[in-house]
Amino acid sequence: MANTNNNEYNPDYMSHAGTVLREKLQEMQMSSKEFAIRVDKPEETISKILNGKSSITTEMAVLFESATKIPARFWINRQRLYDEHLTRKKREVELAAAEEWAIKFPYAEMAAKGWVEKTRNRTEKVANLLKYFGVSSRNAWENLYLNGELKASFRISLAHAQSPEALSAWLRRGDIQAETIDAPAYSVTNFKKSLPALKTIMASQPDNFFLQAQEICRSAGVKIVYTPCLPKAPINGVARWINNNTVPLIQLSCRQKRNDIFWFSFFHEIGHILLHGKKDVFLENINYADKDEEKEKEADEFAVSWTFSKAEEAEFTAQIERGMNGTELAAYAKKIGTHPGIIIGRMRHLNILPQHTGTEFLVKIDTNVIS
């Protein structure tokens, strides 16, 4: 049976070029010894070719042309096709051996999201996953995401994550999304200047808030993407530098679909970009090797300062102790330039307010709008 790939014909069987040469010598009624003399090559070399144990080189092809009257390009192409055939057969064995690896990925969910092609064939899943990650083998994937051998490209190890397969798939999707965004060169000055505008969007929470925030960041050379979570990869976001450490990328999941959590995660990742080095990768809500708790704390403090500062938190706490209704909460949020849901979320997180309080101020994020 023949396989088709990208409209190319790949036969299941291909004979060695030596088989054609043997048939030609029989047609010419010529021995291998005589042929060897005519092409000025050792008889042993010709014997190996006839038995499929050696290849026809370009030089030999030109010599064979004179002796057989068959163009050199025929011998060259025939050898190339045979070599390609052997390589594809070897590849099929390698793909079959990686089927158990592919099972570890949430392939059905990835296919449903359009990240990979839908298929039930395990070998096809392996091939599609390798294409998705832009790697040639399972070993290459492990070197990239688990073994840390390509630190210049990825710089962390996911070996200790709950599901490195799912997490790597989520991260890879962010890389692919970032490729579709055309952004100018990164400017730290412009990015810092954009923070007040981002806070204003946070406070007003318009329906197109994500597109507005994405464009503001893009104009400063920072790429922002939304990537829905995968099973076993419950990540809130990640900050990292791509394109040889020239482009900052913030990838968010909106995992809990609440505006207070989204904006805290957003400014947290911005903190990583502005405060920390280009060689770091920061995954939120995920355990991984080389996680820097001190830098996570610094990013938290940055996010607090831009969403609902410690001073504002203390002031609000004093006010609610005296009593505050919903109208007064909204007015206070407007005064300090944040969203009421941000305040409620923080107060709940600190257990200053009961978990059922202020639910009406928390805005649910419609991921269908931002995807």
C-alpha positions as CSV (number, residue, x, y, z in Angstrom):
1,M,0.0,0.0,0.0
2,A,1.3,3.5,-0.8
3,N,1.2,6.4,1.6
4,T,0.5,10.0,0.6
5,N,2.0,12.9,2.4
6,N,1.6,16.5,1.2
7,N,0.4,15.1,-2.1
8,E,3.6,13.1,-2.6
9,Y,3.7,9.5,-3.5
10,N,5.6,7.3,-1.1
11,P,5.5,3.6,-2.1
12,D,5.7,1.0,0.6
13,Y,8.5,-0.8,-1.3
14,M,11.5,0.6,-3.2
15,S,14.3,-1.5,-4.7
16,H,18.0,-0.4,-4.4
17,A,19.5,1.2,-7.5
18,G,21.8,-1.8,-7.7
19,T,18.8,-3.9,-8.8
20,V,18.4,-1.7,-11.8
21,L,22.1,-1.9,-12.5
22,R,22.0,-5.7,-12.3
23,E,19.1,-5.8,-14.8
24,K,21.0,-3.4,-17.2
25,L,24.1,-5.5,-17.0
26,Q,22.1,-8.6,-17.9
27,E,20.5,-6.7,-20.8
28,M,24.0,-5.7,-22.0
29,Q,25.3,-9.3,-21.3
30,M,28.1,-7.8,-19.3
31,S,29.8,-9.2,-16.2
32,S,30.3,-7.1,-13.1
33,K,34.0,-7.5,-13.5
34,E,33.9,-6.0,-17.0
35,F,31.6,-3.2,-15.9
36,A,34.0,-2.5,-13.0
37,I,36.9,-2.2,-15.5
38,R,34.8,0.0,-17.8
39,V,33.9,2.5,-15.0
40,D,37.4,2.3,-13.4
41,K,36.1,1.1,-10.1
42,P,37.1,-1.9,-7.9
43,E,35.0,-5.0,-8.6
44,E,34.3,-5.2,-4.9
45,T,32.6,-1.7,-5.0
46,I,30.4,-2.7,-7.9
47,S,29.5,-6.0,-6.2
48,K,28.4,-4.1,-3.1
49,I,26.2,-1.9,-5.2
50,L,24.7,-4.8,-7.1
51,N,23.9,-6.5,-3.7
52,G,22.3,-3.3,-2.2
53,K,25.1,-2.9,0.3
54,S,26.6,0.3,-1.0
55,S,25.2,3.5,-2.5
56,I,25.8,5.0,-6.0
57,T,27.5,8.3,-5.5
58,T,27.2,11.3,-7.8
59,E,30.6,10.6,-9.2
60,M,29.7,7.0,-9.9
61,A,26.4,8.1,-11.5
62,V,28.4,10.2,-14.1
63,L,30.7,7.2,-14.8
64,F,27.7,4.8,-15.1
65,E,26.2,7.2,-17.6
66,S,29.1,6.6,-20.0
67,A,29.0,2.8,-19.6
68,T,25.2,2.2,-19.6
69,K,24.0,5.1,-21.7
70,I,21.5,5.8,-18.9
71,P,21.7,9.5,-17.7
72,A,23.5,10.2,-14.5
73,R,20.4,12.0,-13.1
74,F,18.5,8.6,-13.3
75,W,21.1,6.9,-11.0
76,I,21.2,9.9,-8.7
77,N,17.4,10.2,-8.4
78,R,17.0,6.4,-8.0
79,Q,19.5,6.3,-5.1
80,R,17.9,9.4,-3.5
81,L,14.5,7.8,-3.7
82,Y,15.8,4.6,-2.2
83,D,17.6,6.5,0.6
84,E,14.4,8.5,1.3
85,H,12.4,5.3,1.4
86,L,14.7,3.7,4.0
87,T,14.6,6.9,6.1
88,R,10.8,7.0,6.0
89,K,10.6,3.3,7.1
90,K,13.0,4.1,9.9
91,R,10.8,7.1,10.8
92,E,7.7,4.9,11.0
93,V,9.4,2.7,13.5
94,E,10.5,5.7,15.6
95,L,6.9,7.1,15.5
96,A,5.5,3.8,16.6
97,A,7.9,3.6,19.5
98,A,6.7,7.0,20.7
99,E,3.0,6.1,20.8
100,E,3.0,5.7,24.6
101,W,4.6,9.2,24.9
102,A,1.8,10.7,22.8
103,I,-0.8,9.1,25.0
104,K,0.3,11.3,27.9
105,F,-0.9,14.5,26.1
106,P,-4.5,15.7,26.2
107,Y,-4.6,15.2,22.5
108,A,-8.4,15.2,22.2
109,E,-8.7,18.6,23.9
110,M,-5.8,20.0,21.8
111,A,-7.6,18.8,18.7
112,A,-10.9,20.2,19.8
113,K,-9.2,23.6,20.2
114,G,-7.8,23.3,16.7
115,W,-4.1,23.1,17.9
116,V,-3.5,19.7,16.2
117,E,-5.4,17.7,13.6
118,K,-8.1,15.3,14.8
119,T,-7.1,11.6,14.5
120,R,-7.5,8.3,16.4
121,N,-4.4,6.8,14.9
122,R,-1.6,6.8,17.5
123,T,1.2,7.0,15.0
124,E,-0.5,10.0,13.4
125,K,-0.8,11.6,16.8
126,V,2.9,11.2,17.4
127,A,3.7,12.9,14.0
128,N,1.2,15.7,14.7
129,L,2.6,16.4,18.1
130,L,6.2,16.5,16.8
131,K,5.0,19.0,14.1
132,Y,3.1,21.0,16.7
133,F,6.2,21.4,18.9
134,G,8.5,21.9,16.0
135,V,10.8,19.0,17.0
136,S,12.0,15.9,15.2
137,S,11.6,13.3,18.0
138,R,10.4,12.6,21.5
139,N,14.0,12.9,22.6
140,A,14.2,16.4,21.2
141,W,11.0,17.3,23.1
142,E,12.5,16.0,26.3
143,N,15.7,17.9,25.8
144,L,13.7,21.1,25.2
145,Y,11.2,20.8,28.0
146,L,12.6,18.4,30.6
147,N,16.3,18.1,30.4
148,G,17.2,21.8,30.1
149,E,19.7,21.1,27.3
150,L,18.3,24.0,25.3
151,K,18.3,26.7,28.0
152,A,18.9,29.4,25.4
153,S,15.5,28.5,24.0
154,F,13.4,27.6,27.0
155,R,15.5,27.9,30.1
156,I,13.5,25.9,32.6
157,S,12.6,22.2,33.2
158,L,9.1,20.9,33.5
159,A,10.2,17.6,34.8
160,H,8.6,18.0,38.2
161,A,5.3,19.5,36.9
162,Q,2.2,17.4,37.4
163,S,1.9,16.9,33.7
164,P,4.8,18.3,31.7
165,E,3.2,17.1,28.5
166,A,0.0,19.2,29.0
167,L,2.0,22.2,30.3
168,S,4.4,22.1,27.4
169,A,1.5,22.0,25.0
170,W,0.0,25.0,26.6
171,L,3.3,26.9,26.5
172,R,3.9,26.0,22.9
173,R,0.5,27.3,21.9
174,G,1.6,30.7,23.3
175,D,4.7,30.7,21.1
176,I,2.6,29.9,18.1
177,Q,0.1,32.7,19.0
178,A,2.9,35.2,19.5
179,E,4.2,34.5,16.0
180,T,0.9,36.0,14.6
181,I,1.4,39.3,16.4
182,D,3.5,42.0,14.6
183,A,5.0,44.3,17.2
184,P,7.7,47.0,17.2
185,A,10.9,46.6,19.1
186,Y,10.4,46.4,22.9
187,S,10.7,49.8,24.7
188,V,10.8,49.6,28.5
189,T,10.1,53.3,28.7
190,N,7.0,53.0,26.6
191,F,5.9,50.0,28.5
192,K,6.2,51.7,31.8
193,K,4.3,54.7,30.4
194,S,1.5,52.4,29.4
195,L,0.8,51.2,32.9
196,P,-1.7,54.0,33.9
197,A,-3.7,53.3,30.7
198,L,-3.8,49.6,31.5
199,K,-5.0,50.4,35.0
200,T,-7.8,52.6,33.6
201,I,-9.0,49.7,31.5
202,M,-8.9,47.5,34.6
203,A,-11.0,49.9,36.5
204,S,-13.6,50.3,33.7
205,Q,-13.6,46.7,32.6
206,P,-15.1,47.3,29.0
207,D,-16.3,44.4,27.0
208,N,-13.2,44.6,24.7
209,F,-10.8,45.1,27.7
210,F,-8.4,42.3,26.5
211,L,-8.1,43.7,22.9
212,Q,-7.4,47.2,24.4
213,A,-4.8,45.9,26.8
214,Q,-3.2,43.7,24.1
215,E,-2.9,46.7,21.7
216,I,-1.4,49.0,24.4
217,C,1.2,46.4,25.2
218,R,1.9,45.6,21.6
219,S,2.6,49.2,20.8
220,A,5.3,49.0,23.5
221,G,6.8,45.8,22.0
222,V,5.2,43.4,24.5
223,K,3.1,40.5,23.2
224,I,0.0,39.4,25.2
225,V,-1.9,36.3,24.3
226,Y,-4.8,34.4,25.8
227,T,-4.5,30.6,25.8
228,P,-7.3,28.4,27.4
229,C,-6.1,25.9,29.9
230,L,-5.7,22.2,29.2
231,P,-6.5,19.3,31.6
232,K,-3.7,18.8,34.1
233,A,-2.2,22.2,33.3
234,P,-4.0,24.6,35.7
235,I,-1.8,27.5,35.0
236,N,-2.8,31.2,35.5
237,G,-0.1,32.7,33.3
238,V,3.5,32.9,32.3
239,A,6.0,35.6,31.6
240,R,9.0,34.9,29.4
241,W,11.2,36.3,26.6
242,I,11.1,34.9,23.1
243,N,12.9,35.4,19.8
244,N,16.4,35.1,21.3
245,N,15.5,37.2,24.3
246,T,14.3,40.2,22.3
247,V,10.5,40.1,22.7
248,P,8.6,39.9,26.1
249,L,5.6,37.5,26.0
250,I,2.8,37.3,28.6
251,Q,0.5,34.4,28.2
252,L,-2.7,34.2,30.3
253,S,-5.3,31.6,30.7
254,C,-8.2,33.4,32.5
255,R,-8.5,30.0,34.3
256,Q,-11.0,31.1,36.9
257,K,-12.7,33.6,34.6
258,R,-12.9,36.4,37.2
259,N,-11.7,39.9,36.5
260,D,-9.9,40.3,39.9
261,I,-7.8,37.2,39.3
262,F,-7.2,38.0,35.7
263,W,-5.9,41.5,36.4
264,F,-3.7,40.5,39.4
265,S,-2.2,37.8,37.2
266,F,-1.7,40.3,34.3
267,F,0.1,42.9,36.5
268,H,2.0,40.1,38.2
269,E,3.4,39.0,34.8
270,I,4.2,42.6,33.9
271,G,6.1,42.8,37.1
272,H,8.3,39.9,36.0
273,I,9.0,41.6,32.7
274,L,10.0,44.9,34.2
275,L,11.8,43.7,37.3
276,H,13.5,40.5,36.3
277,G,16.0,39.2,33.8
278,K,15.4,38.0,30.3
279,K,16.8,34.6,31.1
280,D,14.0,33.7,33.5
281,V,10.7,32.0,32.8
282,F,7.9,32.4,35.4
283,L,5.0,30.0,35.6
284,E,2.1,31.0,37.9
285,N,0.3,28.4,40.0
286,I,2.7,25.6,38.8
287,N,5.6,23.8,40.5
288,Y,8.7,23.5,38.4
289,A,12.5,23.4,38.8
290,D,14.3,26.6,39.4
291,K,11.3,28.5,40.7
292,D,12.4,31.7,42.4
293,E,10.1,32.4,45.3
294,E,11.7,35.8,46.0
295,K,11.0,37.0,42.5
296,E,7.5,35.7,42.7
297,K,7.0,37.8,45.8
298,E,8.4,40.9,44.1
299,A,6.0,40.3,41.2
300,D,3.1,40.0,43.7
301,E,4.1,43.3,45.3
302,F,4.2,44.9,41.9
303,A,0.7,43.6,41.1
304,V,-0.6,44.8,44.4
305,S,0.7,48.3,43.8
306,W,-1.1,48.6,40.5
307,T,-4.4,46.9,41.4
308,F,-5.1,47.8,45.0
309,S,-2.2,49.0,47.0
310,K,-1.3,48.2,50.6
311,A,-2.1,51.8,51.7
312,E,-5.5,51.6,49.9
313,E,-6.1,48.2,51.4
314,A,-5.5,49.6,54.9
315,E,-7.7,52.6,54.2
316,F,-10.5,50.5,52.9
317,T,-10.3,48.1,55.9
318,A,-10.8,51.0,58.3
319,Q,-13.8,52.2,56.3
320,I,-15.6,48.8,56.3
321,E,-15.1,48.5,60.0
322,R,-17.2,51.7,60.3
323,G,-19.7,50.3,57.8
324,M,-19.8,50.6,54.0
325,N,-22.6,49.8,51.5
326,G,-22.3,48.9,47.8
327,T,-22.7,52.4,46.6
328,E,-19.9,53.6,48.8
329,L,-17.7,50.7,47.7
330,A,-18.2,51.6,44.0
331,A,-17.4,55.3,44.8
332,Y,-14.2,54.3,46.7
333,A,-13.1,52.1,43.8
334,K,-13.6,54.9,41.4
335,K,-11.7,57.3,43.6
336,I,-8.6,55.1,43.8
337,G,-8.8,54.1,40.1
338,T,-9.6,50.4,40.4
339,H,-12.5,48.0,39.9
340,P,-14.8,47.1,42.9
341,G,-14.3,43.5,42.0
342,I,-10.6,43.9,42.6
343,I,-11.2,45.1,46.1
344,I,-13.7,42.4,46.9
345,G,-11.4,39.7,45.6
346,R,-8.4,41.0,47.7
347,M,-10.5,41.3,50.8
348,R,-11.8,37.8,50.4
349,H,-8.3,36.5,49.7
350,L,-7.1,38.1,53.0
351,N,-10.1,36.8,54.8
352,I,-11.1,40.3,55.8
353,L,-14.4,39.8,54.1
354,P,-16.5,36.6,54.1
355,Q,-16.3,34.6,50.8
356,H,-19.9,35.3,50.0
357,T,-19.6,39.0,50.3
358,G,-19.7,41.3,47.2
359,T,-20.2,38.6,44.6
360,E,-22.2,41.1,42.5
361,F,-19.1,43.2,42.0
362,L,-17.0,40.3,40.6
363,V,-17.1,40.4,36.8
364,K,-17.1,37.0,35.0
365,I,-14.8,37.1,32.0
366,D,-16.3,35.7,28.8
367,T,-13.4,33.9,27.2
368,N,-15.3,33.6,23.9
369,V,-14.8,37.3,23.5
370,I,-11.1,37.4,24.1
371,S,-10.1,34.2,22.3
